[in-house]
C-alpha cells in the first residue's frame, strides 16, 4: 500500500514509459525544425490567455542516455506535443558542472521560447541562463535547481524536507534504528542531492529515534553506473560493519543493487534510496532491496513543459500564489521562491512494485 499521497493532484495512475538504455547517437533530438523564437509574452500575467501555438520548448537534462533523465524528458515531450509546441532535446553525455553551458548558449542563438533545465550545478549555468532570460526566453528548472535569480520557476519533485525525511525513515526502519550508514550520491555539486542529504543529516542529528544511527561517509558516483558500482564496493570494504547504504540517485541505487546482489553482502546490508520501479524490480524480487522511494519522473518533465508554456504565453509571470493548469495533472500553485511541487514521494516494496511501470 502506498504510504504517501500527492499533495496537489490525485495520482490516478502512472504513465507507462519504456526506458531505452542504448545511446541515442548525438546530443540533439528534434520533433520539429527550428526557426526564430517568435513573439514572447511580456507584461502583466493573464490567467485566461491561451497557450501560444508553436512554442519552441527545449529540454536540457543533466546528461543524455541517463534512464531517469530519459523518463523525465519523455514526459516533457508528451506535454509539448499536447499543446502544439516544437520539442527539442539537447544535453551533454557527462554530468560535470559546466557541461551544460554551451548547450544553453546554442539554445539562445536558436531563439527558443522556453528552456527547461535540470542543473548540474546551481551557479555554473547562471550567467548563460540569465543571458537567455535577457533575450526573452523563459527558464524553468526541474529536478535539480539553479540559483533562484537565474530562472523563472523550479519544478520540484517533492519538498526537500519530505524527501530527506523519507530517506531517514526508510533507513531507520530497515536497520532497526541503530548502526552505521553511508550515502552514495550523484555529483558533489548536485543541488537536489546535497539538499536531501542535508535534511537526512539534520533528521539523524535532531530526532531521538535516530540517535543510534551514525552517518560515516558520503561518496559520489557522479551518476555513472561503473563509478557508482566501484564506490559501493569501496564503502563495503572500508566499513565492514556498515548497516545500510542510502543512495538518493537512480543511477547509484541501481548500480549498488547490481553489486550487492551478486556478492556475499546480499541479505547482510540494507540498500535504500531513490530509484525507478523498472530498474529496481529484479532487486526487490530477489531480496537485495526491501524498499525504496520515488515519484513519477514522467510527470516532472510534463509539469515543467506546461509551466514553461504558461510563462511564455503570459498566463503566469512566476509570482508566488499564481495558478496554472498542467494538462492532465490539473491545477498547480506557485510557491515561495518560484517553486512548484509535484507531490510527495511514493515508497515501493515487494507488495506494490508491480503496480508501476516506469
The 8 nearest C-alpha neighbors of each residue, nearest first, counted from 0:
[[1, 351, 2, 350, 347, 346, 348, 3],
 [2, 0, 3, 345, 346, 351, 347, 4],
 [3, 1, 346, 0, 345, 4, 344, 347],
 [2, 4, 345, 1, 343, 344, 5, 346],
 [5, 3, 6, 343, 2, 9, 10, 345],
 [4, 6, 342, 343, 8, 7, 9, 10],
 [5, 7, 342, 8, 4, 343, 9, 341],
 [6, 8, 5, 342, 331, 9, 341, 330],
 [7, 9, 5, 6, 10, 328, 329, 342],
 [10, 8, 11, 5, 7, 4, 6, 328],
 [11, 9, 12, 8, 5, 4, 13, 328],
 [10, 12, 9, 13, 8, 14, 328, 5],
 [13, 11, 10, 14, 355, 9, 354, 15],
 [12, 14, 15, 355, 295, 356, 11, 10],
 [13, 15, 16, 12, 297, 357, 356, 295],
 [16, 14, 356, 357, 13, 17, 355, 297],
 [15, 17, 357, 18, 14, 356, 70, 297],
 [16, 18, 19, 357, 15, 356, 70, 277],
 [19, 17, 66, 16, 20, 70, 69, 357],
 [18, 20, 21, 17, 66, 69, 64, 22],
 [19, 21, 18, 66, 64, 22, 65, 23],
 [20, 22, 19, 23, 64, 24, 18, 66],
 [21, 23, 24, 64, 20, 25, 19, 63],
 [24, 22, 25, 21, 64, 26, 63, 28],
 [25, 23, 22, 26, 27, 21, 28, 64],
 [26, 24, 27, 23, 28, 22, 89, 92],
 [25, 27, 89, 90, 91, 28, 24, 63],
 [28, 26, 89, 88, 25, 29, 90, 87],
 [27, 29, 88, 87, 89, 26, 30, 25],
 [30, 28, 87, 31, 86, 88, 27, 32],
 [29, 31, 86, 85, 87, 28, 32, 76],
 [32, 30, 29, 85, 33, 86, 87, 84],
 [31, 33, 29, 34, 30, 85, 87, 86],
 [34, 32, 31, 35, 109, 55, 85, 111],
 [33, 35, 36, 32, 109, 110, 37, 111],
 [36, 34, 110, 37, 109, 33, 111, 108],
 [35, 37, 110, 111, 112, 34, 38, 55],
 [38, 36, 35, 39, 112, 110, 54, 111],
 [39, 37, 40, 36, 112, 311, 135, 51],
 [38, 40, 311, 41, 37, 135, 112, 312],
 [39, 41, 313, 311, 312, 38, 42, 310],
 [42, 40, 39, 313, 43, 44, 311, 135],
 [41, 43, 44, 40, 313, 316, 45, 315],
 [42, 44, 45, 41, 316, 313, 315, 314],
 [45, 43, 315, 313, 314, 316, 46, 42],
 [44, 46, 314, 47, 48, 313, 43, 315],
 [47, 45, 314, 48, 44, 315, 323, 313],
 [48, 46, 45, 49, 314, 44, 313, 50],
 [47, 49, 45, 314, 46, 50, 313, 312],
 [50, 48, 51, 47, 312, 314, 46, 309],
 [49, 51, 312, 308, 52, 309, 48, 82],
 [52, 50, 312, 49, 54, 53, 308, 311],
 [53, 51, 54, 83, 84, 50, 82, 49],
 [52, 54, 84, 83, 85, 55, 51, 82],
 [55, 53, 84, 52, 85, 56, 112, 51],
 [56, 54, 85, 112, 111, 84, 53, 86],
 [55, 57, 113, 86, 112, 85, 54, 114],
 [58, 56, 87, 114, 88, 86, 115, 113],
 [57, 59, 115, 88, 116, 114, 87, 60],
 [58, 60, 116, 90, 89, 115, 88, 117],
 [61, 59, 117, 62, 116, 90, 68, 58],
 [62, 60, 117, 94, 119, 118, 59, 90],
 [61, 63, 91, 92, 60, 94, 93, 90],
 [62, 64, 92, 65, 90, 91, 60, 61],
 [65, 63, 22, 66, 69, 20, 62, 23],
 [64, 66, 68, 63, 67, 69, 62, 20],
 [67, 65, 69, 68, 18, 64, 20, 70],
 [68, 66, 70, 69, 65, 71, 249, 296],
 [69, 67, 71, 65, 70, 66, 72, 60],
 [68, 70, 66, 67, 72, 71, 65, 73],
 [69, 71, 73, 67, 68, 297, 72, 296],
 [72, 70, 300, 297, 296, 68, 74, 73],
 [71, 73, 75, 74, 300, 69, 70, 76],
 [74, 72, 70, 76, 75, 71, 69, 77],
 [75, 73, 297, 301, 300, 77, 72, 71],
 [74, 76, 300, 301, 72, 78, 304, 73],
 [75, 77, 73, 79, 74, 78, 86, 72],
 [78, 76, 74, 80, 75, 79, 81, 73],
 [77, 79, 81, 75, 301, 80, 76, 304],
 [80, 78, 84, 76, 81, 82, 77, 86],
 [79, 81, 83, 77, 78, 82, 84, 76],
 [82, 80, 78, 79, 83, 77, 84, 326],
 [83, 81, 79, 80, 84, 78, 50, 52],
 [84, 82, 80, 81, 53, 52, 79, 85],
 [83, 85, 53, 54, 79, 82, 80, 55],
 [84, 86, 55, 31, 54, 56, 53, 30],
 [87, 85, 56, 30, 57, 29, 76, 79],
 [86, 88, 57, 29, 28, 58, 56, 30],
 [89, 87, 58, 28, 27, 57, 59, 29],
 [90, 88, 27, 59, 26, 58, 28, 87],
 [89, 91, 59, 62, 26, 63, 60, 99],
 [92, 90, 62, 93, 63, 98, 99, 26],
 [91, 93, 62, 63, 90, 94, 64, 26],
 [94, 92, 91, 62, 95, 98, 61, 63],
 [93, 95, 62, 61, 119, 96, 98, 92],
 [96, 94, 98, 97, 93, 119, 186, 120],
 [95, 97, 120, 119, 98, 123, 94, 188],
 [98, 96, 99, 100, 95, 123, 124, 120],
 [97, 99, 95, 100, 96, 91, 94, 101],
 [100, 98, 102, 97, 101, 91, 103, 90],
 [99, 101, 103, 102, 97, 124, 98, 104],
 [100, 102, 104, 103, 99, 105, 98, 97],
 [103, 101, 105, 104, 100, 99, 106, 90],
 [104, 102, 106, 100, 105, 101, 107, 127],
 [103, 105, 101, 107, 102, 106, 127, 100],
 [104, 106, 102, 108, 107, 103, 109, 101],
 [107, 105, 109, 103, 108, 104, 111, 102],
 [108, 106, 104, 110, 105, 109, 131, 103],
 [107, 109, 105, 106, 110, 104, 111, 103],
 [110, 108, 106, 107, 111, 105, 35, 34],
 [111, 109, 36, 107, 35, 108, 106, 112],
 [110, 112, 36, 55, 113, 109, 106, 56],
 [113, 111, 136, 55, 36, 56, 54, 137],
 [114, 112, 137, 56, 136, 111, 307, 138],
 [113, 115, 57, 138, 58, 56, 116, 139],
 [114, 116, 58, 139, 140, 138, 59, 57],
 [117, 115, 59, 140, 60, 118, 58, 141],
 [118, 116, 143, 60, 141, 61, 140, 142],
 [119, 117, 120, 143, 145, 144, 116, 61],
 [120, 118, 96, 61, 189, 94, 95, 117],
 [119, 121, 96, 118, 188, 122, 123, 189],
 [122, 120, 145, 146, 118, 144, 190, 123],
 [121, 123, 125, 124, 120, 146, 145, 126],
 [124, 122, 120, 125, 97, 121, 96, 126],
 [125, 123, 122, 127, 100, 126, 128, 120],
 [124, 126, 128, 122, 149, 127, 123, 129],
 [127, 125, 129, 128, 124, 130, 123, 149],
 [128, 126, 130, 129, 125, 124, 103, 131],
 [129, 127, 131, 125, 130, 126, 149, 124],
 [128, 130, 132, 131, 126, 149, 127, 125],
 [129, 131, 127, 133, 128, 132, 134, 126],
 [132, 130, 128, 134, 129, 136, 133, 107],
 [131, 133, 136, 129, 135, 134, 130, 137],
 [134, 132, 130, 135, 131, 129, 136, 128],
 [133, 135, 131, 132, 136, 130, 107, 110],
 [136, 134, 132, 133, 137, 39, 131, 112],
 [137, 135, 132, 112, 131, 113, 134, 138],
 [136, 138, 113, 132, 311, 114, 112, 135],
 [139, 137, 114, 150, 151, 113, 115, 136],
 [138, 140, 115, 152, 153, 151, 150, 307],
 [141, 139, 153, 116, 144, 117, 115, 154],
 [140, 142, 154, 117, 143, 153, 116, 155],
 [141, 143, 117, 155, 156, 154, 144, 140],
 [144, 142, 117, 191, 118, 141, 190, 140],
 [145, 143, 140, 118, 190, 121, 153, 141],
 [144, 146, 121, 118, 147, 122, 140, 120],
 [147, 145, 121, 148, 149, 122, 144, 125],
 [146, 148, 149, 150, 145, 336, 151, 337],
 [149, 147, 146, 150, 151, 125, 145, 129],
 [148, 150, 129, 125, 147, 146, 128, 145],
 [151, 149, 138, 152, 147, 148, 139, 140],
 [150, 152, 138, 139, 317, 137, 337, 149],
 [153, 151, 337, 139, 150, 338, 317, 140],
 [152, 154, 140, 338, 141, 139, 337, 155],
 [155, 153, 141, 339, 340, 303, 338, 140],
 [154, 156, 340, 157, 142, 339, 153, 341],
 [157, 155, 341, 340, 142, 342, 299, 154],
 [158, 156, 343, 342, 155, 340, 341, 159],
 [157, 159, 161, 160, 162, 340, 155, 156],
 [160, 158, 162, 161, 195, 157, 163, 194],
 [159, 161, 163, 158, 162, 164, 198, 195],
 [160, 162, 158, 164, 159, 163, 165, 157],
 [163, 161, 165, 159, 164, 160, 195, 166],
 [164, 162, 199, 195, 198, 166, 160, 165],
 [163, 165, 167, 161, 162, 166, 160, 168],
 [166, 164, 162, 168, 163, 167, 169, 161],
 [165, 167, 163, 169, 164, 168, 170, 272],
 [168, 166, 164, 170, 165, 169, 199, 171],
 [167, 169, 165, 171, 170, 166, 164, 172],
 [170, 168, 172, 166, 171, 167, 165, 173],
 [171, 169, 167, 173, 168, 172, 166, 174],
 [172, 170, 176, 168, 174, 173, 169, 175],
 [171, 173, 169, 175, 170, 174, 168, 176],
 [172, 174, 170, 171, 175, 169, 269, 176],
 [175, 173, 171, 176, 172, 177, 170, 242],
 [174, 176, 172, 173, 177, 171, 178, 170],
 [177, 175, 171, 174, 209, 172, 212, 211],
 [176, 178, 211, 212, 175, 174, 171, 179],
 [179, 177, 212, 242, 213, 211, 180, 174],
 [178, 180, 213, 241, 242, 212, 214, 215],
 [181, 179, 243, 214, 242, 244, 241, 213],
 [180, 182, 216, 244, 214, 215, 217, 245],
 [181, 183, 217, 245, 244, 246, 184, 218],
 [182, 184, 246, 218, 219, 217, 245, 251],
 [183, 185, 219, 246, 182, 218, 247, 248],
 [184, 186, 221, 222, 219, 220, 248, 187],
 [187, 185, 221, 189, 188, 219, 184, 222],
 [186, 188, 189, 219, 185, 193, 221, 184],
 [189, 187, 120, 186, 190, 119, 96, 193],
 [190, 188, 186, 192, 119, 191, 187, 120],
 [191, 189, 193, 192, 143, 188, 144, 194],
 [190, 192, 143, 194, 193, 189, 195, 144],
 [193, 191, 195, 189, 194, 190, 196, 184],
 [194, 192, 196, 190, 191, 195, 189, 197],
 [193, 195, 191, 197, 196, 192, 190, 198],
 [196, 194, 163, 198, 192, 197, 193, 159],
 [195, 197, 199, 193, 198, 194, 200, 192],
 [198, 196, 200, 194, 199, 195, 193, 201],
 [197, 199, 163, 201, 195, 200, 196, 202],
 [200, 198, 163, 196, 202, 197, 201, 167],
 [201, 199, 197, 203, 198, 202, 196, 204],
 [200, 202, 198, 204, 203, 199, 205, 197],
 [203, 201, 199, 205, 200, 204, 206, 198],
 [202, 204, 209, 200, 201, 205, 206, 199],
 [205, 203, 201, 202, 200, 206, 210, 209],
 [204, 206, 202, 203, 201, 207, 210, 209],
 [205, 207, 208, 209, 202, 203, 204, 210],
 [208, 206, 210, 209, 205, 203, 204, 211],
 [207, 209, 206, 210, 176, 211, 203, 171],
 [208, 210, 203, 207, 212, 211, 206, 176],
 [211, 209, 207, 212, 208, 203, 206, 204],
 [212, 210, 177, 209, 178, 176, 213, 208],
 [211, 213, 177, 178, 209, 210, 179, 176],
 [214, 212, 179, 215, 180, 178, 211, 203],
 [213, 215, 180, 181, 179, 216, 212, 200],
 [214, 216, 181, 213, 180, 179, 217, 182],
 [217, 215, 181, 214, 182, 218, 180, 234],
 [216, 218, 182, 181, 183, 219, 184, 215],
 [219, 217, 183, 184, 182, 216, 220, 230],
 [220, 218, 184, 185, 221, 186, 183, 187],
 [219, 221, 227, 226, 185, 222, 223, 184],
 [222, 220, 186, 185, 223, 219, 94, 226],
 [223, 221, 185, 220, 250, 251, 224, 186],
 [224, 222, 221, 226, 225, 220, 227, 250],
 [223, 225, 227, 254, 226, 250, 228, 222],
 [226, 224, 228, 227, 223, 229, 254, 220],
 [225, 227, 220, 229, 228, 223, 224, 230],
 [226, 228, 220, 230, 224, 251, 229, 225],
 [227, 229, 225, 254, 231, 226, 255, 230],
 [230, 228, 226, 232, 231, 227, 233, 225],
 [229, 231, 233, 227, 232, 228, 226, 234],
 [232, 230, 234, 228, 229, 233, 255, 227],
 [231, 233, 229, 235, 230, 234, 236, 228],
 [234, 232, 230, 236, 231, 235, 237, 229],
 [235, 233, 237, 231, 236, 232, 238, 230],
 [234, 236, 238, 232, 233, 237, 239, 231],
 [235, 237, 233, 234, 238, 239, 232, 231],
 [238, 236, 234, 235, 233, 239, 232, 241],
 [237, 239, 235, 241, 240, 236, 234, 233],
 [240, 238, 241, 235, 236, 237, 234, 242],
 [241, 239, 238, 242, 179, 235, 178, 237],
 [242, 240, 179, 238, 239, 180, 243, 235],
 [241, 243, 268, 179, 180, 178, 269, 240],
 [244, 242, 269, 180, 268, 270, 241, 245],
 [243, 245, 181, 270, 182, 180, 269, 246],
 [246, 244, 182, 272, 271, 270, 183, 181],
 [245, 247, 272, 183, 252, 248, 182, 184],
 [248, 246, 273, 272, 184, 245, 192, 249],
 [249, 247, 251, 246, 250, 273, 185, 252],
 [248, 250, 274, 252, 251, 273, 253, 275],
 [251, 249, 253, 248, 222, 252, 224, 254],
 [252, 250, 248, 254, 227, 249, 253, 246],
 [251, 253, 255, 246, 249, 254, 250, 256],
 [254, 252, 256, 250, 255, 251, 257, 249],
 [255, 253, 228, 257, 251, 256, 252, 224],
 [254, 256, 252, 258, 257, 253, 228, 231],
 [257, 255, 253, 259, 254, 258, 260, 252],
 [256, 258, 254, 260, 255, 259, 253, 261],
 [259, 257, 255, 256, 260, 261, 228, 254],
 [258, 260, 262, 256, 265, 261, 257, 264],
 [261, 259, 257, 265, 287, 258, 262, 256],
 [260, 262, 259, 258, 257, 263, 265, 264],
 [263, 261, 259, 264, 260, 265, 258, 257],
 [262, 264, 265, 261, 259, 267, 266, 260],
 [265, 263, 267, 262, 259, 268, 266, 260],
 [264, 266, 259, 267, 260, 263, 287, 262],
 [265, 267, 268, 264, 287, 286, 269, 263],
 [268, 266, 264, 265, 269, 242, 263, 243],
 [269, 267, 242, 243, 264, 266, 265, 270],
 [270, 268, 243, 242, 244, 271, 267, 173],
 [271, 269, 244, 243, 288, 245, 268, 272],
 [270, 272, 291, 245, 290, 246, 244, 269],
 [273, 271, 246, 247, 245, 291, 292, 166],
 [272, 274, 247, 292, 293, 248, 249, 291],
 [275, 273, 249, 293, 292, 252, 276, 291],
 [274, 276, 278, 277, 279, 357, 249, 293],
 [277, 275, 279, 278, 280, 352, 357, 274],
 [276, 278, 280, 275, 279, 357, 356, 355],
 [279, 277, 275, 276, 280, 253, 274, 281],
 [278, 280, 276, 282, 277, 281, 283, 275],
 [279, 281, 283, 277, 282, 276, 278, 284],
 [280, 282, 284, 283, 279, 285, 278, 277],
 [283, 281, 287, 285, 279, 284, 280, 288],
 [282, 284, 288, 280, 286, 281, 285, 289],
 [283, 285, 281, 282, 286, 280, 349, 287],
 [286, 284, 282, 283, 287, 281, 288, 260],
 [285, 287, 283, 284, 288, 282, 289, 266],
 [286, 288, 282, 260, 265, 285, 283, 266],
 [289, 287, 283, 286, 282, 270, 290, 271],
 [288, 290, 283, 348, 286, 287, 349, 291],
 [291, 289, 348, 347, 288, 271, 346, 292],
 [292, 290, 271, 272, 347, 346, 273, 274],
 [291, 293, 346, 273, 345, 347, 344, 272],
 [292, 294, 344, 273, 345, 274, 275, 346],
 [293, 295, 344, 345, 296, 156, 343, 292],
 [294, 296, 297, 298, 293, 13, 299, 357],
 [297, 295, 71, 299, 298, 294, 70, 300],
 [298, 296, 74, 71, 70, 295, 299, 300],
 [297, 299, 301, 296, 300, 295, 302, 74],
 [300, 298, 296, 302, 301, 297, 71, 303],
 [301, 299, 75, 71, 74, 303, 72, 298],
 [300, 302, 75, 74, 298, 78, 304, 299],
 [303, 301, 305, 299, 304, 300, 298, 325],
 [302, 304, 300, 306, 301, 305, 154, 299],
 [305, 303, 307, 75, 301, 306, 302, 78],
 [304, 306, 308, 325, 302, 307, 303, 309],
 [307, 305, 303, 309, 308, 304, 302, 310],
 [306, 308, 310, 304, 305, 309, 113, 311],
 [307, 309, 305, 311, 310, 306, 312, 304],
 [310, 308, 314, 306, 312, 307, 311, 315],
 [311, 309, 307, 315, 313, 308, 312, 316],
 [310, 312, 308, 40, 313, 309, 39, 307],
 [313, 311, 309, 40, 50, 310, 51, 314],
 [312, 314, 40, 44, 310, 315, 311, 45],
 [315, 313, 46, 45, 309, 44, 48, 312],
 [316, 314, 44, 310, 313, 317, 309, 46],
 [315, 317, 44, 318, 310, 313, 314, 43],
 [318, 316, 315, 337, 151, 152, 319, 333],
 [319, 317, 316, 321, 320, 337, 333, 315],
 [320, 318, 334, 333, 335, 321, 337, 317],
 [319, 321, 333, 332, 334, 318, 322, 335],
 [320, 322, 333, 319, 332, 318, 315, 323],
 [323, 321, 332, 331, 333, 320, 330, 324],
 [322, 324, 330, 331, 325, 332, 309, 321],
 [323, 325, 330, 329, 326, 331, 322, 328],
 [326, 324, 305, 329, 328, 302, 330, 327],
 [325, 327, 328, 329, 324, 305, 78, 302],
 [326, 328, 329, 325, 324, 330, 301, 78],
 [329, 327, 325, 326, 8, 330, 324, 302],
 [328, 330, 324, 325, 327, 326, 8, 331],
 [329, 331, 324, 323, 325, 322, 328, 332],
 [332, 330, 322, 323, 324, 333, 329, 7],
 [331, 333, 322, 321, 320, 334, 339, 323],
 [334, 332, 319, 339, 320, 321, 338, 337],
 [335, 333, 319, 338, 337, 339, 320, 332],
 [334, 336, 337, 319, 338, 333, 320, 318],
 [335, 337, 338, 334, 147, 319, 152, 153],
 [336, 338, 152, 335, 334, 333, 317, 153],
 [339, 337, 153, 334, 336, 333, 152, 335],
 [338, 340, 154, 333, 334, 155, 153, 341],
 [341, 339, 155, 157, 342, 156, 154, 338],
 [340, 342, 156, 157, 155, 339, 299, 154],
 [341, 343, 5, 157, 6, 340, 156, 7],
 [344, 342, 157, 5, 3, 4, 161, 6],
 [345, 343, 294, 293, 292, 3, 157, 346],
 [344, 346, 292, 293, 3, 294, 1, 2],
 [347, 345, 292, 291, 1, 2, 344, 293],
 [348, 346, 352, 291, 290, 292, 351, 345],
 [349, 347, 290, 350, 351, 352, 289, 346],
 [348, 350, 351, 352, 283, 284, 347, 289],
 [351, 349, 348, 352, 0, 353, 347, 354],
 [352, 350, 348, 354, 353, 349, 347, 0],
 [351, 353, 354, 347, 348, 349, 355, 276],
 [354, 352, 355, 351, 356, 350, 349, 280],
 [353, 355, 352, 351, 356, 13, 350, 12],
 [356, 354, 353, 352, 13, 357, 276, 15],
 [355, 357, 15, 277, 16, 276, 354, 13],
 [356, 16, 15, 277, 276, 355, 275, 17]]
